[in-house]
Amino acid sequence: ILLNQEKFWRTFCILRLNFPQILKNDMTSLKKYFSFTDKKQIWRLLISETNKLVIETRDVDNKQAYYSCYNLENGKLLFKEFQFDEKFWLGIEEVNNDLIYLHKFAKPDLPWHKGITAFSITKKKILWANSEMSFLFSAEDDIYAYKNNFDGKEYFLLDGESGDVKKELGGDFSYVNQKKEEHEKDFSNYIFPEIAESSLQATGIFLKEKEENNISGYIYSAEKNGLLFINYHIAEEGGALTNIIKIIEINRERVIFKETLNKKIKVYIPDSFFIKDDFLFLLKEKEIVLVYKIF
């Protein structure tokens, strides 16, 4: 009996000493990973299957487009403010593995995409370009493309690395459409904010936020690992709006993070954040990307 009592008290003391640490490990935490800005407007954020974050920024007044890239695995900047020969009238079709596929336009004042340029993220250079074809979608290491002819479109399967034609598909759109459905991108590891339902807004956390803040418009929310991410606009004097994001521990109803994303704005800015895997991405003042890790 004495032995059992001694074992009990030993175990109790060990648990007592380590209890704060056990609690800490059980709680989800947030840590800033990196931030990016080149003081130009953030145009697009795209993440490849290899966790490369591609950031497109634009100087609309001077008609300049820039491309930067981070490796999310280690937070390292791979390149910043890269420009192509065409400085503005181009855009990203898709980021597939470590390749960025870009398009130009038939004419600057027309939205039709024309041409394909394949840029290697790892090599930081253009691998190939095709001015006659247009991009459709990627399929593993290949891409599907088309060419406009007088009698309709002609489809091709291209090698993604070289741009070589692997297969001529003629005008069979049904076959190409079937392949597109087979290679639909999987976004199941992304969480995008949604407008909080009225029934959800009647719960304690949302009621408290409404009581303490002059909220204007919708509340957008998302959940992950016991955390509630809420984004809303506060009406200020003179009609201006302030865009806020808060992260709340659901069980404790405790705010663990707050960031002002936009100040003195005149219009609502929804979709100011999203989550991929264990990364939180925030868009601040249209020019800054903040990346946090969720532990």
NUDREN-346529 format. One line per 5 residues: number of its first residue (from 1); their letters; for each residue x, y, z of N, C-alpha, C. Coordinates in Angstrom, 2 decimals, decimal comma. Layout:
N
NUM) a) X Y Z X Y Z X Y Z ~ ...
# end
This chain:
295
1) illnq) 0,84 -1,21 0,00 0,00 0,00 0,00 0,87 1,26 0,00 ~ 1,93 1,24 0,84 2,83 2,40 0,89 3,50 2,65 -0,45 ~ 3,89 1,53 -1,13 4,50 1,64 -2,45 3,54 2,29 -3,43 ~ 2,27 1,84 -3,42 1,26 2,40 -4,33 1,02 3,88 -4,05 ~ 1,01 4,26 -2,74 0,82 5,66 -2,38 1,98 6,52 -2,88
6) ekfwr) 3,20 5,96 -2,70 4,40 6,69 -3,16 4,36 6,89 -4,67 ~ 3,95 5,84 -5,41 3,86 5,92 -6,88 2,81 6,95 -7,29 ~ 1,69 6,97 -6,53 0,61 7,91 -6,84 1,10 9,36 -6,70 ~ 1,77 9,65 -5,55 2,20 11,03 -5,32 3,30 11,46 -6,28 ~ 4,17 10,49 -6,66 5,18 10,80 -7,67 4,53 11,21 -8,98
11) tfcil) 3,56 10,40 -9,41 2,83 10,66 -10,66 2,10 11,99 -10,58 ~ 1,47 12,26 -9,39 0,73 13,51 -9,21 1,65 14,72 -9,35 ~ 2,83 14,63 -8,73 3,79 15,75 -8,78 4,29 15,99 -10,20 ~ 4,55 14,90 -10,94 5,00 15,03 -12,33 3,94 15,71 -13,17 ~ 2,69 15,26 -13,01 1,58 15,86 -13,77 1,39 17,32 -13,41
16) rlnfp) 1,52 17,62 -12,10 1,33 19,00 -11,65 2,38 19,93 -12,24 ~ 3,64 19,45 -12,22 4,72 20,26 -12,76 4,57 20,50 -14,26 ~ 4,04 19,50 -14,97 3,96 19,58 -16,43 2,59 20,02 -16,92 ~ 1,65 20,26 -16,01 0,29 20,58 -16,43 0,21 21,83 -17,30 ~ 0,89 22,94 -16,92 0,85 24,13 -17,79 1,36 23,84 -19,19
21) qilkn) 2,44 23,02 -19,29 3,01 22,69 -20,59 2,04 21,84 -21,40 ~ 1,36 20,89 -20,70 0,39 20,05 -21,40 -0,74 20,90 -21,97 ~ -1,22 21,86 -21,18 -2,28 22,75 -21,64 -1,80 23,57 -22,84 ~ -0,59 24,06 -22,75 -0,03 24,88 -23,83 0,04 24,10 -25,13 ~ 0,46 22,84 -25,02 0,58 22,02 -26,22 -0,76 21,68 -26,82
26) dmtsl) -1,81 21,63 -25,97 -3,14 21,30 -26,47 -3,80 22,47 -27,16 ~ -3,34 23,69 -26,89 -3,95 24,86 -27,47 -3,34 25,17 -28,84 ~ -4,19 25,58 -29,75 -3,70 25,99 -31,06 -3,10 27,39 -30,95 ~ -1,96 27,59 -31,56 -1,31 28,89 -31,52 -1,01 29,39 -32,92 ~ -0,63 30,65 -32,99 -0,40 31,32 -34,27 0,96 32,00 -34,21
31) kkyfs) 1,74 31,86 -35,28 3,06 32,50 -35,32 3,28 33,12 -36,68 ~ 3,76 34,37 -36,68 4,03 35,04 -37,95 5,18 34,34 -38,67 ~ 4,97 34,07 -39,95 5,94 33,32 -40,74 6,78 34,27 -41,60 ~ 6,11 35,07 -42,42 6,80 36,13 -43,17 5,77 37,10 -43,72 ~ 6,25 38,23 -44,19 5,37 39,22 -44,83 6,03 39,67 -46,13
36) ftdkk) 5,19 40,15 -47,05 5,70 40,59 -48,35 5,02 41,88 -48,76 ~ 5,80 42,78 -49,32 5,26 43,93 -50,04 6,32 44,47 -50,98 ~ 5,88 44,92 -52,14 6,75 45,70 -53,01 6,13 47,07 -53,27 ~ 5,14 47,42 -52,39 4,46 48,72 -52,40 3,66 48,95 -53,68 ~ 3,27 47,84 -54,30 2,36 47,91 -55,45 1,13 47,06 -55,13
41) qiwrl) 0,10 47,19 -55,94 -1,15 46,52 -55,64 -1,04 45,01 -55,84 ~ -1,45 44,25 -54,82 -1,50 42,80 -54,94 -2,60 42,44 -55,92 ~ -2,23 41,72 -56,98 -3,19 41,38 -58,03 -3,70 39,94 -57,88 ~ -2,76 39,02 -57,66 -3,15 37,62 -57,51 -2,18 36,90 -56,56 ~ -2,72 35,91 -55,83 -1,93 34,99 -55,02 -2,25 33,58 -55,49
46) liset) -1,23 32,83 -55,89 -1,43 31,46 -56,35 -0,41 30,55 -55,69 ~ -0,85 29,35 -55,31 0,03 28,40 -54,63 0,08 27,11 -55,43 ~ 1,29 26,65 -55,71 1,47 25,43 -56,50 1,36 24,19 -55,62 ~ 1,31 23,03 -56,28 1,27 21,75 -55,56 2,55 21,53 -54,75 ~ 3,63 22,21 -55,14 4,90 22,09 -54,43 5,08 23,20 -53,39
51) nklvi) 3,96 23,86 -53,04 3,94 24,90 -52,01 4,81 26,10 -52,34 ~ 4,77 26,51 -53,60 5,39 27,78 -54,01 4,28 28,84 -54,09 ~ 4,45 29,90 -53,34 3,49 31,01 -53,35 3,92 32,03 -54,38 ~ 3,11 32,20 -55,43 3,41 33,17 -56,48 2,53 34,40 -56,26 ~ 3,17 35,57 -56,23 2,48 36,84 -55,97 2,61 37,73 -57,19
56) etrdv) 1,49 38,10 -57,75 1,48 39,04 -58,88 1,07 40,41 -58,37 ~ 1,91 41,41 -58,62 1,59 42,79 -58,24 1,61 43,67 -59,48 ~ 0,87 44,77 -59,40 0,77 45,65 -60,57 0,82 47,12 -60,18 ~ 1,53 47,86 -60,99 1,52 49,32 -60,96 0,65 49,74 -62,13 ~ -0,62 49,98 -61,83 -1,61 50,22 -62,90 -1,32 51,53 -63,61
61) dnkqa) -0,92 52,55 -62,87 -0,68 53,87 -63,47 0,44 53,82 -64,52 ~ 1,50 53,09 -64,18 2,65 53,02 -65,09 2,65 51,76 -65,97 ~ 1,56 50,97 -65,85 1,38 49,76 -66,65 2,61 48,82 -66,56 ~ 2,85 48,38 -65,32 3,94 47,46 -65,05 3,42 46,30 -64,20 ~ 3,78 45,06 -64,57 3,40 43,88 -63,80 4,66 43,21 -63,26
66) yyscy) 4,59 42,73 -62,02 5,74 42,12 -61,36 5,34 40,79 -60,74 ~ 6,33 39,90 -60,64 6,06 38,56 -60,11 7,12 38,21 -59,06 ~ 6,64 37,74 -57,90 7,52 37,33 -56,81 7,09 35,95 -56,34 ~ 7,99 35,26 -55,63 7,70 33,89 -55,24 8,41 33,51 -53,94 ~ 7,65 32,82 -53,05 8,19 32,28 -51,81 8,04 30,75 -51,81
71) nleng) 8,97 30,11 -51,14 8,84 28,69 -50,85 8,18 28,57 -49,47 ~ 6,94 28,07 -49,42 6,23 27,98 -48,15 6,84 26,95 -47,21 ~ 7,62 26,03 -47,74 8,21 24,99 -46,89 9,24 25,57 -45,91 ~ 9,95 26,62 -46,33 10,96 27,21 -45,44 10,83 28,73 -45,31 ~ 9,84 29,32 -45,99 9,62 30,76 -45,88 10,61 31,61 -46,65
76) kllfk) 11,43 30,99 -47,51 12,45 31,74 -48,23 11,90 32,39 -49,50 ~ 12,37 33,62 -49,75 12,02 34,33 -50,98 12,87 33,78 -52,13 ~ 12,21 33,30 -53,17 12,92 32,72 -54,31 13,27 33,78 -55,35 ~ 12,35 34,69 -55,60 12,65 35,85 -56,44 11,62 36,93 -56,17 ~ 11,98 38,17 -56,51 11,10 39,31 -56,23 11,10 40,28 -57,40
81) efqfd) 9,90 40,75 -57,76 9,69 41,77 -58,79 10,29 41,38 -60,13 ~ 10,13 40,11 -60,49 10,58 39,66 -61,80 9,64 40,23 -62,87 ~ 10,21 40,67 -63,99 9,41 41,19 -65,10 9,74 40,46 -66,40 ~ 8,73 40,33 -67,24 8,91 39,73 -68,55 9,08 40,84 -69,59 ~ 9,38 40,42 -70,82 9,54 41,40 -71,90 8,26 42,21 -72,08
86) ekfwl) 7,11 41,52 -72,05 5,82 42,22 -72,03 5,59 42,68 -70,60 ~ 5,54 43,97 -70,37 5,55 44,51 -69,02 4,18 44,54 -68,34 ~ 3,09 44,52 -69,11 1,80 44,72 -68,47 0,68 43,83 -69,04 ~ 0,63 43,70 -70,37 -0,49 42,99 -70,98 -0,23 41,48 -71,01 ~ -0,17 40,92 -69,81 0,00 39,47 -69,63 -0,60 39,09 -68,29
91) gieev) -0,77 37,80 -68,07 -1,34 37,34 -66,81 -1,05 35,86 -66,62 ~ -1,31 35,38 -65,40 -1,06 33,97 -65,08 -2,28 33,13 -65,43 ~ -2,05 32,06 -66,16 -3,10 31,08 -66,41 -3,19 30,10 -65,24 ~ -2,02 29,59 -64,85 -2,00 28,56 -63,80 -0,57 28,39 -63,30 ~ -0,46 27,96 -62,03 0,83 27,55 -61,48 0,73 26,06 -61,23
96) nndli) 1,54 25,28 -61,94 1,48 23,83 -61,83 2,87 23,30 -61,44 ~ 2,93 22,64 -60,27 4,21 22,21 -59,74 5,17 23,40 -59,65 ~ 6,27 23,38 -60,35 7,22 24,50 -60,29 7,24 25,33 -61,57 ~ 6,13 25,32 -62,31 6,03 26,09 -63,55 4,88 27,08 -63,46 ~ 5,13 28,27 -63,98 4,09 29,29 -64,11 3,75 29,40 -65,59
101) ylhkf) 2,48 29,22 -65,93 2,02 29,38 -67,31 1,31 30,73 -67,43 ~ 1,81 31,55 -68,36 1,27 32,88 -68,55 0,67 33,04 -69,94 ~ -0,17 34,03 -70,07 -0,78 34,34 -71,37 -0,57 35,81 -71,70 ~ -0,69 36,12 -72,96 -0,78 37,52 -73,40 -2,22 37,74 -73,87 ~ -2,47 38,84 -74,53 -3,81 39,14 -75,02 -3,77 39,34 -76,54
106) akpdl) -4,88 38,96 -77,19 -4,98 39,16 -78,63 -4,78 40,64 -78,96 ~ -5,41 41,50 -78,15 -5,22 42,95 -78,23 -5,35 43,50 -76,82 ~ -4,65 44,58 -76,51 -4,72 45,13 -75,15 -6,14 45,46 -74,68 ~ -7,01 45,85 -75,61 -8,37 46,22 -75,21 -9,36 45,06 -75,33 ~ -8,85 43,85 -75,59 -9,71 42,67 -75,68 -9,28 41,65 -74,63
111) pwhkg) -10,25 40,97 -73,97 -9,90 40,05 -72,88 -9,45 38,67 -73,33 ~ -9,44 38,40 -74,65 -9,11 37,06 -75,12 -7,63 36,75 -74,91 ~ -7,40 35,61 -74,30 -6,02 35,18 -74,05 -5,40 34,58 -75,30 ~ -4,12 34,89 -75,48 -3,41 34,32 -76,63 -1,95 34,07 -76,24 ~ -1,43 32,93 -76,69 -0,04 32,60 -76,43 0,15 31,92 -75,09
116) itafs) 1,22 31,15 -74,99 1,58 30,47 -73,74 3,07 30,70 -73,48 ~ 3,39 31,11 -72,26 4,77 31,22 -71,82 4,94 30,37 -70,57 ~ 5,92 29,46 -70,59 6,19 28,59 -69,44 7,45 29,08 -68,73 ~ 7,28 29,50 -67,48 8,39 30,04 -66,69 8,70 29,09 -65,54 ~ 9,98 28,70 -65,40 10,40 27,80 -64,33 10,70 28,58 -63,06
121) itkkk) 10,03 28,22 -61,97 10,26 28,87 -60,69 11,66 28,56 -60,17 ~ 12,08 27,31 -60,29 13,37 26,89 -59,75 14,55 27,43 -60,57 ~ 14,37 27,46 -61,90 15,46 27,94 -62,77 15,40 29,45 -63,00 ~ 14,25 30,05 -62,64 14,04 31,50 -62,78 14,25 31,96 -64,22 ~ 13,71 31,19 -65,14 13,82 31,57 -66,55 12,68 30,96 -67,35
126) ilwan) 12,45 31,53 -68,54 11,43 31,01 -69,45 11,95 29,73 -70,09 ~ 11,14 28,67 -70,03 11,54 27,41 -70,65 11,12 27,36 -72,11 ~ 9,94 27,89 -72,40 9,46 27,90 -73,78 8,29 28,87 -73,92 ~ 8,00 29,22 -75,15 6,86 30,10 -75,45 6,25 29,68 -76,78 ~ 4,94 29,80 -76,86 4,21 29,48 -78,08 3,21 30,59 -78,33
131) semsf) 3,39 31,32 -79,42 2,54 32,48 -79,69 1,26 32,11 -80,43 ~ 1,18 30,88 -80,94 0,03 30,48 -81,76 -1,07 29,80 -80,95 ~ -0,71 29,16 -79,86 -1,68 28,40 -79,07 -2,10 29,16 -77,82 ~ -3,19 28,70 -77,21 -3,68 29,28 -75,96 -3,87 28,16 -74,94 ~ -3,69 28,51 -73,70 -3,71 27,55 -72,59 -5,14 27,16 -72,24
136) lfsae) -5,37 25,87 -71,93 -6,66 25,41 -71,42 -6,55 24,98 -69,96 ~ -5,76 23,93 -69,68 -5,59 23,45 -68,31 -4,40 22,51 -68,26 ~ -3,91 22,27 -67,05 -2,79 21,34 -66,87 -3,32 19,97 -66,48 ~ -2,53 18,95 -66,78 -2,87 17,57 -66,44 -1,57 16,87 -66,04 ~ -1,31 16,85 -64,73 -0,04 16,33 -64,21 1,11 17,14 -64,81
141) ddiya) 1,99 16,53 -65,61 3,14 17,26 -66,16 2,88 17,80 -67,56 ~ 1,66 17,62 -68,08 1,31 18,08 -69,42 0,30 19,20 -69,34 ~ 0,07 19,85 -70,48 -1,00 20,85 -70,55 -1,81 20,63 -71,82 ~ -3,07 21,02 -71,73 -3,94 21,01 -72,91 -4,04 22,43 -73,44 ~ -3,96 22,56 -74,76 -3,96 23,87 -75,39 -4,82 23,81 -76,65
146) yknnf) -5,09 24,97 -77,22 -5,87 25,01 -78,45 -5,36 26,10 -79,37 ~ -5,72 25,95 -80,63 -5,38 26,94 -81,65 -6,67 27,30 -82,39 ~ -6,89 28,59 -82,58 -8,07 29,04 -83,32 -7,82 28,96 -84,82 ~ -8,68 28,22 -85,52 -8,63 28,14 -86,98 -9,90 28,75 -87,57 ~ -9,93 28,88 -88,87 -11,11 29,45 -89,52 -12,35 28,61 -89,28
151) dgkey) -12,19 27,30 -89,20 -13,35 26,41 -89,04 -13,54 25,94 -87,60 ~ -12,93 26,61 -86,63 -13,11 26,25 -85,22 -11,79 26,07 -84,49 ~ -11,87 25,46 -83,32 -10,69 25,27 -82,50 -10,07 23,90 -82,74 ~ -8,75 23,86 -82,67 -8,01 22,61 -82,78 -7,25 22,41 -81,47 ~ -7,35 21,20 -80,88 -6,82 20,95 -79,54 -5,54 20,12 -79,59
156) flldg) -4,68 20,36 -78,57 -3,38 19,68 -78,51 -3,04 19,32 -77,07 ~ -2,28 18,25 -76,92 -1,67 17,89 -75,65 -0,18 18,22 -75,76 ~ 0,30 19,10 -74,86 1,69 19,56 -74,91 2,46 19,06 -73,70 ~ 3,74 18,83 -73,89 4,63 18,55 -72,78 4,85 19,84 -72,00 ~ 4,55 19,81 -70,71 4,61 21,03 -69,91 6,00 21,61 -69,79
161) esgdv) 7,02 20,78 -69,80 8,40 21,24 -69,62 9,01 21,80 -70,90 ~ 8,66 21,19 -72,05 9,30 21,58 -73,31 8,38 22,33 -74,26 ~ 7,07 22,14 -74,09 6,12 22,74 -75,02 5,92 21,94 -76,28 ~ 6,59 20,79 -76,39 6,45 19,94 -77,58 5,05 19,34 -77,65 ~ 4,54 19,18 -78,88 3,23 18,56 -79,08 3,36 17,06 -78,87
166) kkelg) 2,62 16,53 -77,89 2,64 15,09 -77,62 1,51 14,37 -78,37 ~ 0,43 15,13 -78,61 -0,71 14,50 -79,29 -1,59 15,58 -79,92 ~ -1,97 15,38 -81,16 -2,93 16,26 -81,81 -4,32 15,69 -81,60 ~ -5,23 16,52 -81,09 -6,56 16,04 -80,69 -7,66 16,51 -81,63 ~ -7,29 17,21 -82,69 -8,30 17,68 -83,65 -9,28 18,64 -82,99
171) gdfsy) -10,54 18,55 -83,41 -11,57 19,45 -82,88 -12,48 18,77 -81,89 ~ -12,03 17,67 -81,27 -12,87 16,88 -80,36 -12,94 17,53 -78,98 ~ -13,89 18,45 -78,83 -14,03 19,16 -77,56 -14,54 18,25 -76,46 ~ -15,39 17,30 -76,77 -15,96 16,40 -75,76 -14,85 15,61 -75,05 ~ -13,86 15,17 -75,82 -12,73 14,44 -75,25 -11,93 15,35 -74,32
176) vnqkk) -11,66 16,57 -74,78 -10,89 17,54 -73,99 -11,64 17,90 -72,71 ~ -12,95 18,08 -72,83 -13,77 18,42 -71,67 -13,77 17,29 -70,65 ~ -13,79 16,06 -71,12 -13,73 14,90 -70,23 -12,41 14,89 -69,47 ~ -11,32 15,17 -70,19 -10,00 15,20 -69,55 -9,91 16,33 -68,52 ~ -10,57 17,44 -68,81 -10,57 18,56 -67,87 -11,27 18,17 -66,57
181) eehek) -12,39 17,45 -66,69 -13,11 17,00 -65,50 -12,27 16,00 -64,69 ~ -11,50 15,17 -65,39 -10,65 14,18 -64,72 -9,50 14,84 -63,96 ~ -9,10 16,03 -64,41 -7,94 16,70 -63,80 -8,35 17,99 -63,08 ~ -9,57 18,01 -62,57 -10,01 19,17 -61,79 -9,10 19,33 -60,57 ~ -8,74 20,55 -60,28 -7,86 20,83 -59,14 -8,58 20,54 -57,83
186) dfsny) -7,84 20,01 -56,87 -8,39 19,68 -55,56 -8,10 20,83 -54,59 ~ -9,16 21,50 -54,14 -9,01 22,62 -53,20 -9,50 22,24 -51,80 ~ -9,54 20,93 -51,51 -10,05 20,48 -50,22 -9,17 20,92 -49,05 ~ -7,91 21,25 -49,32 -7,02 21,70 -48,24 -7,02 23,22 -48,08 ~ -7,94 23,88 -48,75 -8,13 25,33 -48,60 -9,38 25,59 -47,77
191) ifpei) -9,35 26,66 -47,01 -10,55 27,14 -46,32 -10,73 28,60 -46,69 ~ -11,87 28,91 -47,32 -12,17 30,29 -47,70 -13,29 30,81 -46,80 ~ -13,23 32,08 -46,41 -14,28 32,62 -45,53 -15,63 32,66 -46,25 ~ -16,67 32,44 -45,46 -18,03 32,50 -45,98 -18,84 33,44 -45,10 ~ -19,92 33,95 -45,66 -20,81 34,81 -44,88 -21,43 33,97 -43,77
196) aessl) -21,27 34,42 -42,52 -21,79 33,68 -41,37 -23,32 33,66 -41,42 ~ -23,88 32,48 -41,25 -25,34 32,34 -41,29 -25,96 33,05 -40,09 ~ -27,24 33,45 -40,25 -27,94 34,18 -39,18 -28,02 33,35 -37,91 ~ -28,19 32,02 -38,04 -28,28 31,17 -36,86 -26,95 31,14 -36,11 ~ -25,84 31,18 -36,86 -24,51 31,18 -36,25 -24,25 32,50 -35,55
201) qatgi) -24,72 33,59 -36,15 -24,48 34,92 -35,57 -25,24 35,13 -34,27 ~ -26,18 34,23 -33,98 -26,94 34,32 -32,72 -26,19 33,69 -31,56 ~ -25,04 33,08 -31,83 -24,25 32,45 -30,77 -23,45 33,49 -30,00 ~ -22,90 33,07 -28,87 -22,25 34,00 -27,94 -21,14 34,82 -28,53 ~ -20,23 34,21 -29,27 -19,07 34,93 -29,80 -19,50 36,05 -30,73
206) flkek) -20,41 35,73 -31,64 -20,85 36,73 -32,61 -21,66 37,84 -31,94 ~ -22,51 37,47 -30,98 -23,29 38,48 -30,27 -22,38 39,45 -29,53 ~ -21,33 38,93 -28,92 -20,39 39,78 -28,20 -19,69 40,75 -29,15 ~ -19,28 40,25 -30,33 -18,63 41,12 -31,32 -19,57 42,23 -31,77 ~ -20,84 41,89 -31,97 -21,82 42,88 -32,42 -22,09 43,93 -31,33
211) eenni) -22,09 43,50 -30,09 -22,34 44,42 -28,98 -21,18 45,41 -28,80 ~ -19,95 44,91 -29,03 -18,77 45,73 -28,77 -18,32 46,56 -29,95 ~ -18,86 46,27 -31,14 -18,39 46,97 -32,35 -19,58 47,41 -33,21 ~ -19,38 48,54 -33,87 -20,41 49,05 -34,78 -20,21 48,40 -36,14 ~ -20,61 47,13 -36,26 -20,34 46,34 -37,46 -21,28 46,75 -38,59
216) sgyiy) -20,70 46,94 -39,76 -21,47 47,29 -40,95 -21,28 46,19 -42,00 ~ -22,39 45,71 -42,57 -22,30 44,67 -43,58 -22,20 43,28 -42,98 ~ -21,75 42,34 -43,80 -21,69 40,94 -43,40 -20,49 40,65 -42,51 ~ -20,62 39,58 -41,72 -19,49 39,00 -41,01 -19,08 37,75 -41,78 ~ -17,80 37,67 -42,11 -17,26 36,49 -42,81 -16,51 35,65 -41,79
221) saekn) -16,64 34,33 -41,90 -16,01 33,48 -40,89 -15,48 32,19 -41,49 ~ -14,56 31,57 -40,73 -14,01 30,26 -41,08 -13,54 29,62 -39,78 ~ -13,44 28,30 -39,77 -12,98 27,57 -38,58 -11,86 26,61 -38,92 ~ -10,93 26,47 -37,98 -9,86 25,47 -38,13 -9,21 25,22 -36,78 ~ -9,04 23,96 -36,43 -8,33 23,54 -35,22 -8,85 24,24 -33,96
226) gllfi) -10,16 24,37 -33,85 -10,73 24,99 -32,66 -10,65 26,50 -32,63 ~ -10,25 27,09 -33,75 -10,17 28,55 -33,86 -11,26 29,07 -34,79 ~ -11,81 30,20 -34,43 -12,80 30,88 -35,26 -12,15 32,13 -35,85 ~ -12,14 32,24 -37,16 -11,58 33,38 -37,87 -12,76 34,24 -38,33 ~ -12,83 35,48 -37,87 -13,94 36,34 -38,28 -13,39 37,64 -38,87
231) nyhia) -14,06 38,09 -39,91 -13,64 39,28 -40,64 -14,87 40,15 -40,88 ~ -14,78 41,43 -40,49 -15,92 42,31 -40,66 -15,44 43,76 -40,80 ~ -16,38 44,63 -41,12 -16,09 46,06 -41,27 -16,78 46,84 -40,16 ~ -16,06 47,79 -39,60 -16,61 48,67 -38,56 -16,88 50,03 -39,20 ~ -18,09 50,55 -38,97 -18,46 51,87 -39,49 -17,86 52,95 -38,60
236) eegga) -17,09 53,84 -39,21 -16,47 54,94 -38,48 -17,21 56,25 -38,77 ~ -16,81 57,30 -38,08 -17,42 58,62 -38,32 -17,11 59,10 -39,73 ~ -18,05 59,75 -40,35 -17,86 60,28 -41,70 -18,09 59,26 -42,79 ~ -18,57 58,06 -42,43 -18,89 57,05 -43,45 -17,74 56,14 -43,82 ~ -16,56 56,32 -43,23 -15,43 55,45 -43,54 -15,60 54,08 -42,88
241) ltnii) -14,88 53,09 -43,39 -14,94 51,73 -42,86 -13,55 51,26 -42,47 ~ -13,51 50,43 -41,44 -12,27 49,77 -41,03 -12,48 48,26 -41,11 ~ -11,57 47,60 -41,81 -11,67 46,15 -42,03 -10,82 45,42 -40,99 ~ -11,46 44,55 -40,20 -10,82 43,89 -39,07 -10,87 42,37 -39,24 ~ -9,81 41,69 -38,83 -9,87 40,23 -38,66 -9,52 39,90 -37,22
246) kiiei) -10,27 38,95 -36,64 -9,99 38,46 -35,30 -9,95 36,94 -35,34 ~ -9,10 36,38 -34,48 -9,04 34,93 -34,32 -9,35 34,62 -32,87 ~ -10,33 33,75 -32,67 -10,86 33,49 -31,33 -10,80 32,00 -31,02 ~ -10,30 31,67 -29,82 -10,39 30,30 -29,34 -11,85 30,01 -29,01 ~ -12,44 29,06 -29,71 -13,87 28,82 -29,57 -14,23 28,36 -28,16
251) nrerv) -13,49 27,42 -27,60 -13,83 26,88 -26,28 -13,76 27,93 -25,19 ~ -12,75 28,79 -25,26 -12,56 29,81 -24,21 -13,18 31,15 -24,58 ~ -13,62 31,28 -25,83 -14,16 32,55 -26,34 -13,15 33,67 -26,06 ~ -11,90 33,38 -26,36 -10,80 34,32 -26,08 -10,14 34,75 -27,38 ~ -10,00 36,06 -27,58 -9,34 36,60 -28,77 -7,84 36,40 -28,63
256) ifket) -7,23 35,69 -29,57 -5,78 35,48 -29,53 -5,04 36,28 -30,60 ~ -5,81 36,90 -31,50 -5,17 37,65 -32,59 -6,16 38,67 -33,13 ~ -5,64 39,85 -33,42 -6,46 40,90 -34,05 -5,58 41,71 -34,97 ~ -6,06 42,00 -36,15 -5,29 42,79 -37,12 -6,24 43,70 -37,89 ~ -5,86 44,96 -38,03 -6,60 45,88 -38,91 -6,05 45,73 -40,32
261) lnkki) -6,90 45,29 -41,24 -6,45 45,02 -42,60 -6,59 46,24 -43,52 ~ -7,60 47,06 -43,27 -7,80 48,26 -44,10 -8,37 49,37 -43,24 ~ -7,83 50,58 -43,40 -8,33 51,74 -42,67 -8,92 52,76 -43,66 ~ -9,93 53,48 -43,19 -10,52 54,61 -43,92 -10,87 54,25 -45,36 ~ -11,53 53,12 -45,53 -11,97 52,71 -46,87 -13,43 53,10 -47,07
266) kvyip) -13,82 53,22 -48,32 -15,18 53,65 -48,65 -16,07 52,48 -49,06 ~ -15,46 51,38 -49,45 -16,25 50,23 -49,90 -15,81 49,00 -49,11 ~ -16,70 48,00 -49,06 -16,39 46,76 -48,37 -15,31 45,97 -49,13 ~ -14,43 45,32 -48,38 -13,39 44,48 -48,98 -13,52 43,08 -48,39 ~ -14,34 42,23 -49,01 -14,46 40,85 -48,52 -13,27 40,01 -48,98
271) dsffi) -13,27 38,74 -48,57 -12,21 37,80 -48,99 -10,82 38,36 -48,68 ~ -10,64 38,86 -47,48 -9,35 39,45 -47,08 -8,40 38,42 -46,50 ~ -8,86 37,17 -46,36 -7,99 36,13 -45,84 -8,43 34,77 -46,37 ~ -7,50 33,80 -46,31 -7,83 32,41 -46,57 -6,80 31,53 -45,89 ~ -7,11 30,25 -45,78 -6,25 29,29 -45,10 -5,93 28,15 -46,07
276) kddfl) -4,67 27,75 -46,11 -4,28 26,55 -46,86 -3,40 25,70 -45,94 ~ -3,81 24,45 -45,76 -3,10 23,57 -44,83 -2,98 24,28 -43,48 ~ -1,76 24,52 -43,01 -1,58 25,20 -41,72 -1,05 26,62 -41,89 ~ -1,37 27,23 -43,02 -0,95 28,60 -43,28 -2,16 29,52 -43,38 ~ -2,06 30,66 -42,72 -3,08 31,71 -42,81 -2,51 32,85 -43,66
281) fllke) -3,26 33,28 -44,66 -2,83 34,36 -45,55 -3,76 35,55 -45,37 ~ -3,17 36,70 -45,08 -3,92 37,95 -44,91 -3,48 38,95 -45,97 ~ -4,46 39,67 -46,51 -4,17 40,74 -47,47 -4,45 42,07 -46,78 ~ -3,39 42,88 -46,60 -3,51 44,13 -45,86 -3,25 45,33 -46,75 ~ -4,17 46,29 -46,68 -4,06 47,56 -47,42 -3,75 47,35 -48,91
286) keivl) -4,19 46,24 -49,45 -4,05 45,92 -50,88 -2,60 45,77 -51,36 ~ -1,64 45,97 -50,44 -0,23 45,96 -50,86 0,65 45,02 -50,04 ~ 0,10 44,42 -48,99 0,90 43,61 -48,08 0,28 42,22 -47,93 ~ 1,09 41,19 -48,03 0,67 39,83 -47,73 1,32 39,41 -46,42 ~ 0,50 39,00 -45,46 0,99 38,49 -44,18 0,71 37,00 -44,12
291) vykif) 1,73 36,22 -43,79 1,58 34,76 -43,73 1,89 34,30 -42,30 ~ 0,95 33,55 -41,73 1,09 33,00 -40,38 1,02 31,48 -40,44 ~ 1,69 30,83 -39,49 1,57 29,39 -39,34 0,67 29,08 -38,17 ~ -0,24 28,12 -38,37 -1,17 27,69 -37,32 -0,61 26,40 -36,73 ~ -0,33 26,41 -35,43 0,25 25,24 -34,77 -0,81 24,55 -33,92
# end
